[in-house]
Structures are given as structure tokens and as C-alpha cells.
Amino acid sequence: MNNHAFSNEIRMFWGHFKNELKLTNKSKYTIISYSTTINSFIEFVEQYQKVLNFTNLKKIDIMNFLEYKNLVLEKHTELAMSSKKLYITHLKTFFSFINENLDLDIKISTIFKINIKISKRTPKGVEKKDVKILEEYLKNLKLNNFLNIRNSLLIKVLLYSGARRGELEVLETKNFIKDKELYIINTVGKGDKERILYISSTYIKEELSYYIRNNIEYIATTKSGKIMDGSQIYRSLNNIYKKLGIKYSGVHILRHTFAKNMLAKDVNIVTVKELLGHASIQTTMIYTNPNQKEVQKAYLNTIK
């Protein structure tokens, strides 16, 4: 292999860079995301015809990597712009780390000067009709066995508190503090930051009581008593969506639904920011794009 030595060097630096990500409290999902990009880049390097090293890397090599990703994924269309941007950001950060530690002069600003524009779109939540289906499912779900109780609790915490998947993974019954009509939930959020979630006690009273009676510590727990990881939670929810005939996937869609529901009820955007645990209000603002009916109404009001 022409680039065997180079790929081994990248692997070595990836090990060091991963340690830095851990030491700086990057989330496990951030680390997994970097790992996917850099391992793909290593695979690309090992089959690349051009002999590469840290000083002869060019912008065209990065462009060829993106094309390689297209071919490997066997897509009929190009990679999503957001994916391309993410790959470039990961590699730019990684090679900047290498540059600093090797005291080289890798032309970072030139190599990664690839301007990818992403159109801003309001994150999609579950449509109203599907929210009704999901809530009807929860209403009629018989809480007579562990799996039904667990699934009900997982969905309700996600849908009614705006929790992230990572927060759900580490959530314990001891984190739920009863305060009149609410449970105040202390959890660890993105970037290993402590934050507070809220949920009406009427939503989860029965499920939480079952967990406490049976000494089940973690909310996301398998039938055999093991803590669920993110992929298990993802699959569990997808099975429910499929059963209900609603076409969604994953956990984050429920968080988007929570955010959009709060704003639809005219909750102050600063309050929504706190409920979602966003570091910046700019992140929360992506949920505030008016829909077309609102735009049409505003226009008609101006011409009356």
C-alpha cells in the first residue's frame, strides 16, 4: 500500500486526539461522530492512488475524500450538504491538532477552504396528527408489564420534558424530585453540564412509582436489568413508531416536538432556551420560523 505509513500515523494521532476530546468533556456522541469521519478518512487514504503525507495534502484530496464517501455509501445522489460540512469540520479540527503537535506547516486554511452553504430549515417535529396517535397509544397502553411501563416512561420524558438521548441514558429515579404538581429532574446534559428538566407528575406518576417499588435505578433499563445505550433506546422507539404506523425515527424528533409545542403555546423564547438546555438563544431561534399560513396572514393584513 502506498499510504500504509501515513494511515498508521493518522491512527496514532487519532488516539491522542480522542484522549483530548475525552479530557475536554466532549460528549460520547461527539467522539463517535469524529471517529466515524476519521476512520473513513483512513480507509480512503489506504486505497488512494496518490502518495500522501502531512505536507503534500491538498484541497483536491479532501474533495476526493467526499467523493469517496459518496461511492462507499452507494448513494444515488450526493452526500447531504450538512454531512459534507461535518466531515470537513472534523478533519480541519483534527489536522489542526496534528499541526500543533508535530510543529509542521500543514496549510490548514488553504486545504480546508471549502465553502459549503446549508440552507436553514426549521427542525421537524412529529406532525400534530401523529402526536395524537402517540398520545393515544400512551393513554391506552396497559401498564401491566415492565416493557410497557418502561416504554411509556421513556416516551413521556422525551416528549414532555425535552430531554436529550444522552440525558435519558444516565437518568435515575433518584434524579426525580417531587415538587407539588411537578417532578424536577436533575440530569447531566450536553458538554457534561448539569441541567434541570420538568415534567408534570400526572404524566409519569404510575410508571415512576413502579420503578421505585421494584428498586429499578435507571430509567432506560432492559428487561434483564442492564442499562440501555443510545442505540437500544433508538431501536426501541423505532419499533413503537413502526407499530403505530407513523414514519419517524430516533429520539431527537420528540425533543423537536417538545420545542415546537412550547413555542406554539407562546412560551417566551428565553424560557424555551432554558427548557431545552441550549447554550445560545440563537440555537433556539431555529424553531421560530413562521409557517406559510402565518406569512400569508401577515401579508393580507398589510394590504387591507
GIRA-V675924 format. One record per helix or strand of 2 or more residues. SS is the DSSP state (a for helix, b for strand). FROM is the first residue (numbers start at 1). LEN is the number of residues. Records with the same first field share a line. If there is no record, write none. Layout:
SS->FROM-LEN / FROM-LEN
This chain:
a->4-20 / 28-20 / 59-14 / 81-22 / 108-4 / 128-13 / 146-16 / 165-5 / 173-3 / 190-3 / 201-13 / 230-15 / 252-13 / 269-8 / 281-5 / 292-12
b->176-4 / 182-7 / 194-7
